[in-house]
Amino acid sequence: MSPTPEAPRSPAQVARIALACLDLTSLNDADTETDIVRLCERANGPHGSTAAVCVWPRLARFAREHAPAAIAVAAVANFPDGSLDVQRAVRDTGAIVQAGAQEVDVVLPYRALMTGEDSRCAALLAAVRRASEGLLLKVILETGELAQPALIERASKLALEAGADFLKTSTGKTPVSATPQAAEVMLRAVRQHAPDAQRVGFKASGGIRSVADAAIYLDLVAIEWGPQALVPSRFRIGASALLTDIERVLAGTPQVNAPLPKGY
């Protein structure tokens, strides 16, 4: 599949869009307030601001106090395992709401989906949607574990029917995270879901560490939805290490054969 002529092609073009659409993420178990201060500082860098920072619910209030007002705060619910515990998912969501964050990234119970418990998955998502009224809701499908296109499509439809604002590929905590193949299925599912075709966004998350990696997903969105969808309200990238390469490209620094910082 070739990119449309309007799709961004130069590394600098890709880097600028990726920066504006980036959810700069820190979801390490041992994260502290000091880590979140650094995260918020990095999110508001010399080349512009990211779309959001994404943190644990316990750190969402602190992030909201330290991130510039123009940068949204997202926090995770039912993360990373995606259990069927509705009370836990709603409790996480309530904490995020009370913290003053603007976005909830909730994990769909993907293991339950794989065993045919679609109605229970739908019930959990519906409960989280009610608890997060007024906030942007991203549903994490964990596509690397679902693997099969038919399962990814089913998960996408469940999330859309529950009122998701974004479909997100992965937690970044499993061996396989975002893939172009999964992205294509998700993007097509949104395009074919008439009530949401022009509203719902897509978030590629996990394993995206370079501007070249990001370009793959920018191209896919431009092909499926048109280049006008390459804005934060419709497209996000969840990453931590990617910002290093974005800054390198925008500063005009040559690439060196050094490992990027570990990110999810």
MIPA-967344 format. One record per residue (C-alpha): residue number from 1; y, x, z; residue in one letter. Coordinates in nm, 3 decimals, decimal comma. Each point is the difference from the previous one (the first is absolute). Layout:
# MIPA-967344
+------+---------+---------+---------+------+
: resi :       y :       x :       z : resn :
+------+---------+---------+---------+------+
:  NUM :       Y :       X :       Z :    a :
...
+------+---------+---------+---------+------+
# end
This chain:
# MIPA-967344
+------+---------+---------+---------+------+
: resi :       y :       x :       z : resn :
+------+---------+---------+---------+------+
:    1 :   0,000 :   0,000 :   0,000 :    m :
:    2 :   0,336 :   0,145 :  -0,106 :    s :
:    3 :   0,327 :  -0,060 :   0,180 :    p :
:    4 :   0,255 :  -0,233 :  -0,151 :    t :
:    5 :   0,296 :   0,174 :  -0,172 :    p :
:    6 :   0,230 :  -0,118 :   0,279 :    e :
:    7 :  -0,212 :   0,154 :   0,277 :    a :
:    8 :   0,159 :   0,298 :   0,180 :    p :
:    9 :  -0,132 :   0,322 :  -0,148 :    r :
:   10 :   0,182 :   0,308 :   0,133 :    s :
:   11 :  -0,103 :   0,135 :   0,342 :    p :
:   12 :   0,354 :  -0,052 :   0,128 :    a :
:   13 :   0,002 :  -0,366 :  -0,112 :    q :
:   14 :  -0,334 :  -0,061 :   0,166 :    v :
:   15 :   0,113 :   0,182 :   0,316 :    a :
:   16 :   0,316 :  -0,210 :   0,034 :    r :
:   17 :  -0,191 :  -0,328 :  -0,032 :    i :
:   18 :  -0,278 :   0,121 :   0,230 :    a :
:   19 :   0,256 :   0,096 :   0,266 :    l :
:   20 :   0,172 :  -0,338 :  -0,012 :    a :
:   21 :  -0,337 :  -0,178 :   0,021 :    c :
:   22 :  -0,161 :   0,223 :   0,264 :    l :
:   23 :  -0,133 :  -0,124 :   0,333 :    d :
:   24 :   0,013 :   0,329 :   0,190 :    l :
:   25 :  -0,295 :  -0,022 :   0,234 :    t :
:   26 :  -0,115 :   0,143 :   0,331 :    s :
:   27 :  -0,320 :  -0,158 :   0,133 :    l :
:   28 :  -0,160 :   0,280 :   0,196 :    n :
:   29 :  -0,168 :  -0,106 :   0,323 :    d :
:   30 :   0,205 :   0,246 :   0,205 :    a :
:   31 :   0,341 :  -0,090 :  -0,147 :    d :
:   32 :   0,286 :   0,019 :   0,250 :    t :
:   33 :   0,366 :  -0,098 :  -0,001 :    e :
:   34 :   0,081 :   0,358 :  -0,102 :    t :
:   35 :  -0,214 :  -0,045 :  -0,311 :    d :
:   36 :   0,183 :  -0,322 :  -0,084 :    i :
:   37 :   0,341 :   0,165 :   0,036 :    v :
:   38 :  -0,110 :   0,260 :  -0,256 :    r :
:   39 :  -0,139 :  -0,273 :  -0,225 :    l :
:   40 :   0,327 :  -0,195 :   0,003 :    c :
:   41 :   0,199 :   0,316 :  -0,069 :    e :
:   42 :  -0,220 :   0,083 :  -0,298 :    r :
:   43 :   0,028 :  -0,357 :  -0,131 :    a :
:   44 :   0,376 :   0,044 :  -0,035 :    n :
:   45 :   0,003 :   0,328 :  -0,188 :    g :
:   46 :   0,233 :   0,196 :  -0,228 :    p :
:   47 :  -0,117 :  -0,176 :  -0,317 :    h :
:   48 :   0,013 :  -0,356 :   0,134 :    g :
:   49 :  -0,183 :  -0,235 :   0,231 :    s :
:   50 :  -0,352 :  -0,137 :  -0,007 :    t :
:   51 :  -0,067 :  -0,374 :  -0,006 :    a :
:   52 :  -0,163 :  -0,003 :   0,344 :    a :
:   53 :  -0,173 :   0,192 :   0,273 :    v :
:   54 :  -0,345 :  -0,118 :   0,106 :    c :
:   55 :  -0,123 :   0,054 :   0,358 :    v :
:   56 :  -0,225 :  -0,136 :   0,274 :    w :
:   57 :   0,117 :  -0,323 :   0,172 :    p :
:   58 :   0,055 :   0,192 :   0,327 :    r :
:   59 :   0,261 :   0,215 :  -0,177 :    l :
:   60 :   0,163 :  -0,268 :  -0,215 :    a :
:   61 :   0,288 :  -0,074 :   0,238 :    r :
:   62 :   0,077 :   0,369 :   0,036 :    f :
:   63 :  -0,009 :   0,042 :  -0,379 :    a :
:   64 :   0,238 :  -0,293 :  -0,044 :    r :
:   65 :   0,241 :   0,159 :   0,247 :    e :
:   66 :  -0,003 :   0,334 :  -0,185 :    h :
:   67 :  -0,034 :  -0,091 :  -0,369 :    a :
:   68 :   0,318 :  -0,079 :  -0,194 :    p :
:   69 :   0,056 :  -0,373 :  -0,046 :    a :
:   70 :  -0,067 :   0,026 :  -0,375 :    a :
:   71 :  -0,352 :   0,133 :   0,060 :    i :
:   72 :  -0,252 :  -0,268 :   0,094 :    a :
:   73 :  -0,251 :   0,050 :   0,280 :    v :
:   74 :  -0,359 :  -0,097 :  -0,074 :    a :
:   75 :  -0,285 :   0,005 :   0,250 :    a :
:   76 :  -0,373 :  -0,056 :  -0,031 :    v :
:   77 :  -0,218 :  -0,281 :   0,137 :    a :
:   78 :  -0,377 :  -0,026 :   0,028 :    n :
:   79 :   0,005 :   0,369 :  -0,095 :    f :
:   80 :  -0,191 :   0,190 :  -0,119 :    p :
:   81 :  -0,336 :  -0,174 :   0,041 :    d :
:   82 :   0,091 :  -0,348 :  -0,119 :    g :
:   83 :  -0,197 :  -0,194 :   0,260 :    s :
:   84 :  -0,043 :  -0,378 :   0,014 :    l :
:   85 :   0,177 :  -0,016 :   0,337 :    d :
:   86 :   0,277 :  -0,249 :  -0,075 :    v :
:   87 :   0,154 :   0,033 :   0,346 :    q :
:   88 :   0,031 :   0,375 :  -0,037 :    r :
:   89 :   0,157 :  -0,029 :  -0,347 :    a :
:   90 :   0,248 :  -0,261 :   0,122 :    v :
:   91 :   0,076 :   0,206 :   0,312 :    r :
:   92 :   0,077 :   0,305 :  -0,217 :    d :
:   93 :   0,217 :  -0,213 :  -0,224 :    t :
:   94 :   0,187 :  -0,148 :   0,296 :    g :
:   95 :   0,076 :   0,347 :   0,130 :    a :
:   96 :   0,139 :   0,096 :  -0,340 :    i :
:   97 :   0,219 :  -0,309 :  -0,013 :    v :
:   98 :   0,129 :   0,057 :   0,354 :    q :
:   99 :   0,079 :   0,363 :  -0,085 :    a :
:  100 :   0,247 :  -0,111 :  -0,266 :    g :
:  101 :  -0,200 :   0,145 :  -0,291 :    a :
:  102 :   0,029 :  -0,162 :  -0,341 :    q :
:  103 :  -0,346 :   0,054 :  -0,149 :    e :
:  104 :  -0,363 :  -0,050 :   0,106 :    v :
:  105 :  -0,288 :   0,186 :  -0,168 :    d :
:  106 :  -0,317 :  -0,184 :   0,102 :    v :
:  107 :  -0,357 :   0,098 :  -0,084 :    v :
:  108 :  -0,210 :  -0,273 :  -0,159 :    l :
:  109 :  -0,345 :  -0,015 :   0,167 :    p :
:  110 :  -0,159 :   0,168 :  -0,300 :    y :
:  111 :  -0,344 :   0,047 :   0,153 :    r :
:  112 :  -0,018 :  -0,372 :   0,071 :    a :
:  113 :   0,105 :  -0,070 :  -0,357 :    l :
:  114 :  -0,286 :   0,218 :  -0,122 :    m :
:  115 :  -0,246 :  -0,219 :   0,192 :    t :
:  116 :   0,144 :  -0,324 :  -0,137 :    g :
:  117 :   0,212 :  -0,107 :   0,299 :    e :
:  118 :   0,296 :  -0,093 :  -0,218 :    d :
:  119 :   0,110 :  -0,295 :   0,211 :    s :
:  120 :   0,025 :   0,211 :   0,316 :    r :
:  121 :   0,198 :   0,264 :  -0,188 :    c :
:  122 :   0,234 :  -0,270 :  -0,129 :    a :
:  123 :   0,045 :  -0,141 :   0,350 :    a :
:  124 :   0,106 :   0,338 :   0,139 :    l :
:  125 :   0,248 :   0,057 :  -0,282 :    l :
:  126 :   0,142 :  -0,350 :   0,045 :    a :
:  127 :   0,049 :   0,060 :   0,372 :    a :
:  128 :   0,179 :   0,330 :  -0,066 :    v :
:  129 :   0,216 :  -0,166 :  -0,265 :    r :
:  130 :   0,109 :  -0,265 :   0,253 :    r :
:  131 :   0,067 :   0,264 :   0,265 :    a :
:  132 :   0,208 :   0,209 :  -0,240 :    s :
:  133 :   0,218 :  -0,275 :  -0,145 :    e :
:  134 :   0,316 :   0,148 :  -0,145 :    g :
:  135 :  -0,147 :   0,351 :  -0,025 :    l :
:  136 :  -0,141 :   0,171 :  -0,308 :    l :
:  137 :  -0,381 :  -0,018 :   0,016 :    l :
:  138 :  -0,209 :   0,264 :  -0,174 :    k :
:  139 :  -0,377 :  -0,060 :  -0,002 :    v :
:  140 :  -0,217 :   0,314 :  -0,009 :    i :
:  141 :  -0,317 :  -0,065 :  -0,200 :    l :
:  142 :  -0,174 :   0,337 :   0,064 :    e :
:  143 :  -0,101 :   0,021 :  -0,363 :    t :
:  144 :  -0,190 :   0,327 :   0,037 :    g :
:  145 :  -0,251 :  -0,179 :   0,222 :    e :
:  146 :  -0,012 :  -0,319 :  -0,207 :    l :
:  147 :  -0,048 :   0,218 :  -0,309 :    a :
:  148 :  -0,121 :  -0,275 :  -0,235 :    q :
:  149 :   0,267 :  -0,162 :  -0,221 :    p :
:  150 :  -0,133 :  -0,347 :   0,081 :    a :
:  151 :   0,041 :   0,060 :   0,374 :    l :
:  152 :   0,349 :   0,146 :  -0,046 :    i :
:  153 :   0,095 :  -0,305 :  -0,205 :    e :
:  154 :  -0,137 :  -0,234 :   0,269 :    r :
:  155 :   0,193 :   0,184 :   0,269 :    a :
:  156 :   0,316 :  -0,015 :  -0,210 :    s :
:  157 :  -0,032 :  -0,375 :  -0,048 :    k :
:  158 :  -0,062 :  -0,059 :   0,373 :    l :
:  159 :   0,312 :   0,199 :   0,086 :    a :
:  160 :   0,210 :  -0,181 :  -0,259 :    l :
:  161 :  -0,119 :  -0,342 :   0,116 :    e :
:  162 :   0,088 :   0,096 :   0,359 :    a :
:  163 :   0,360 :   0,070 :  -0,101 :    g :
:  164 :   0,001 :   0,380 :  -0,030 :    a :
:  165 :   0,321 :   0,158 :  -0,126 :    d :
:  166 :  -0,177 :   0,321 :  -0,103 :    f :
:  167 :  -0,354 :   0,107 :  -0,081 :    l :
:  168 :  -0,070 :   0,350 :   0,134 :    k :
:  169 :  -0,294 :   0,214 :  -0,102 :    t :
:  170 :  -0,105 :   0,191 :   0,310 :    s :
:  171 :   0,043 :   0,110 :   0,358 :    t :
:  172 :  -0,037 :   0,365 :  -0,100 :    g :
:  173 :  -0,267 :   0,033 :   0,269 :    k :
:  174 :  -0,309 :  -0,029 :  -0,223 :    t :
:  175 :  -0,157 :   0,256 :  -0,240 :    p :
:  176 :   0,136 :  -0,181 :  -0,308 :    v :
:  177 :   0,355 :  -0,134 :   0,005 :    s :
:  178 :   0,220 :  -0,110 :  -0,291 :    a :
:  179 :  -0,151 :   0,022 :  -0,348 :    t :
:  180 :   0,145 :  -0,103 :  -0,336 :    p :
:  181 :  -0,301 :  -0,222 :  -0,061 :    q :
:  182 :   0,059 :  -0,201 :   0,317 :    a :
:  183 :   0,373 :  -0,016 :  -0,073 :    a :
:  184 :  -0,065 :  -0,155 :  -0,340 :    e :
:  185 :  -0,211 :  -0,277 :   0,155 :    v :
:  186 :   0,264 :  -0,075 :   0,264 :    m :
:  187 :   0,290 :   0,002 :  -0,244 :    l :
:  188 :  -0,186 :  -0,232 :  -0,234 :    r :
:  189 :  -0,086 :  -0,236 :   0,286 :    a :
:  190 :   0,367 :  -0,035 :   0,088 :    v :
:  191 :   0,101 :  -0,048 :  -0,363 :    r :
:  192 :  -0,256 :  -0,278 :  -0,040 :    q :
:  193 :   0,092 :  -0,178 :   0,325 :    h :
:  194 :   0,265 :  -0,229 :  -0,142 :    a :
:  195 :   0,195 :  -0,084 :   0,319 :    p :
:  196 :   0,040 :   0,368 :   0,088 :    d :
:  197 :   0,003 :   0,183 :  -0,332 :    a :
:  198 :   0,370 :   0,091 :   0,025 :    q :
:  199 :   0,018 :   0,029 :   0,380 :    r :
:  200 :  -0,288 :   0,195 :   0,154 :    v :
:  201 :   0,011 :   0,379 :   0,006 :    g :
:  202 :  -0,257 :   0,279 :  -0,015 :    f :
:  203 :  -0,035 :   0,298 :   0,234 :    k :
:  204 :  -0,213 :   0,303 :  -0,088 :    a :
:  205 :  -0,097 :   0,183 :   0,315 :    s :
:  206 :  -0,215 :   0,296 :   0,094 :    g :
:  207 :  -0,055 :   0,330 :  -0,176 :    g :
:  208 :   0,326 :  -0,003 :  -0,198 :    i :
:  209 :   0,139 :   0,345 :   0,065 :    r :
:  210 :   0,195 :   0,101 :  -0,310 :    s :
:  211 :   0,251 :  -0,141 :  -0,245 :    v :
:  212 :  -0,271 :   0,025 :  -0,264 :    a :
:  213 :  -0,224 :  -0,220 :   0,217 :    d :
:  214 :   0,281 :  -0,251 :   0,044 :    a :
:  215 :   0,066 :  -0,011 :  -0,375 :    a :
:  216 :  -0,344 :  -0,151 :  -0,058 :    i :
:  217 :   0,089 :  -0,304 :   0,209 :    y :
:  218 :   0,352 :  -0,032 :  -0,139 :    l :
:  219 :  -0,151 :  -0,012 :  -0,348 :    d :
:  220 :  -0,254 :  -0,264 :   0,100 :    l :
:  221 :   0,267 :  -0,225 :   0,151 :    v :
:  222 :   0,223 :   0,043 :  -0,305 :    a :
:  223 :  -0,290 :  -0,093 :  -0,228 :    i :
:  224 :  -0,121 :  -0,303 :   0,195 :    e :
:  225 :   0,329 :  -0,140 :   0,130 :    w :
:  226 :   0,271 :   0,174 :  -0,201 :    g :
:  227 :   0,228 :   0,289 :   0,102 :    p :
:  228 :   0,236 :  -0,245 :   0,173 :    q :
:  229 :  -0,262 :  -0,024 :   0,276 :    a :
:  230 :   0,049 :   0,365 :   0,101 :    l :
:  231 :   0,225 :  -0,092 :   0,291 :    v :
:  232 :  -0,071 :  -0,008 :   0,375 :    p :
:  233 :  -0,029 :  -0,379 :   0,008 :    s :
:  234 :  -0,300 :   0,015 :  -0,235 :    r :
:  235 :  -0,142 :   0,353 :   0,024 :    f :
:  236 :  -0,070 :   0,236 :   0,288 :    r :
:  237 :  -0,188 :   0,323 :   0,054 :    i :
:  238 :  -0,142 :   0,070 :   0,346 :    g :
:  239 :  -0,010 :   0,372 :   0,069 :    a :
:  240 :   0,114 :   0,282 :   0,223 :    s :
:  241 :  -0,063 :   0,315 :  -0,205 :    a :
:  242 :   0,153 :  -0,142 :  -0,320 :    l :
:  243 :   0,357 :   0,043 :   0,124 :    l :
:  244 :  -0,043 :   0,378 :  -0,002 :    t :
:  245 :  -0,073 :   0,001 :  -0,371 :    d :
:  246 :   0,272 :  -0,256 :  -0,076 :    i :
:  247 :   0,255 :   0,227 :   0,166 :    e :
:  248 :  -0,135 :   0,303 :  -0,185 :    r :
:  249 :   0,037 :  -0,175 :  -0,337 :    v :
:  250 :   0,349 :  -0,137 :   0,072 :    l :
:  251 :   0,116 :   0,341 :   0,124 :    a :
:  252 :  -0,131 :   0,161 :  -0,319 :    g :
:  253 :  -0,230 :   0,234 :   0,192 :    t :
:  254 :  -0,298 :   0,134 :  -0,196 :    p :
:  255 :  -0,341 :  -0,110 :   0,120 :    q :
:  256 :  -0,198 :   0,261 :   0,190 :    v :
:  257 :  -0,369 :   0,011 :   0,072 :    n :
:  258 :   0,032 :  -0,089 :   0,367 :    a :
:  259 :  -0,167 :  -0,292 :   0,175 :    p :
:  260 :   0,214 :  -0,300 :   0,079 :    l :
:  261 :   0,028 :  -0,115 :   0,361 :    p :
:  262 :  -0,290 :  -0,219 :   0,103 :    k :
:  263 :   0,084 :  -0,367 :  -0,039 :    g :
:  264 :  -0,184 :  -0,327 :  -0,021 :    y :
+------+---------+---------+---------+------+
# end
